[in-house]
Amino acid sequence: MSRNEAFAPWQCPLCGGALQGETDLKCEKGHCFDRAREGYWHLLPVQSMRTKAPGDSKEMVAARRAFLNAGYYGIFGQALGELCLAHGVPAAKDAPLHLLDAGCGEGFYTSALYEKAKAKNGSVSGVDISKFAVKAAAGKYKGIDFAVASLFHLPCAENSVDVLTDVFAPIVPEEFFRVLKPGGVMILAVPGARHLYGMKEVLYKEPYENEEHDTDYDGFEYLGRACVQKFITVNGQENIEALFSMTPYYWKTDVEGGERLRALDVLETEIKFDFLVYRKK
């Protein structure tokens, strides 16, 4: 099976027409998009790019990959894949399951979805606005269709996705609703109350818990929350720094807090993801 043929065609980001092809993608109006050497598609129009290289930088992608490959967050990928299979039901009997990872980053969680989906002849695609992230993902994880694209204008046909996942990426409910099939499932990963609390105890004099609340989205039925948590010991300043750079605290912590963290060789902390599950009505 080439270029994830089981998945519905990509949609032209310029006119909305269906894209077809192998080495390049074309729509009926003649818009053409070449496939990168690593195997991904660049479906983010220049006019939609606010900067020359939007999204995570090459350095940020490398740091995140180094930390995730160390296995600290492996339980989250496993749990996400299991949730997709538990809640995702193809629109037609015996049809393959189509999964889309919105905001896929360097592909760590997308790969976990693929390992689960391929057992049921399913297909997985991932989109992210960062070319560096998508390039890294496509270079490592084969069998998955990756594209550089905006979550606010997904290059996917209407009603083409069975399960959509979003792990700490911008949530765009109207666009997610558009691409999901009727009865399709949306799974959002958000930080639990004490996620990385041990890190916060080092960074801040008055550490705080994250707020936990259920959010309703128009057109979706809320199915519930699945919590996944454990305590981890992060060894080595390089891994601690990589974890720090993955968080929003990296940008809003004062110099003193950052220096306290960088003085550590071992960090013990709780980690917790809450997966919020919704079904399109």
Buried (B, 14 or more C-beta within 10 A) or exposed (E): EEBBEBBBBBBBBBEEBBBEBEEEBBBEEEBEBEBBEEBBBBBBBEEBBEEEEBBBEBEBBBBBBBBBBBEBBBBBBBBBBBBBBEBBBBBEEEEBBBBBBBBBBBBBBBBBBBBBBBEEEBBBBBBBBBBBBBBBBBBBBEBBBBBBBBBEBBBBBEBBBBBBBBBBBEBBBEBBBBBBBEBBBBBBBBBBBBBBBBBBBBBBEEBEEBEBEEEEBEBBEEBEBBEBBEEBEBEEBEBBBBBBBBBEBBEEBEEEBBEBBEEBEEBEBBBBBBBBBBBBE
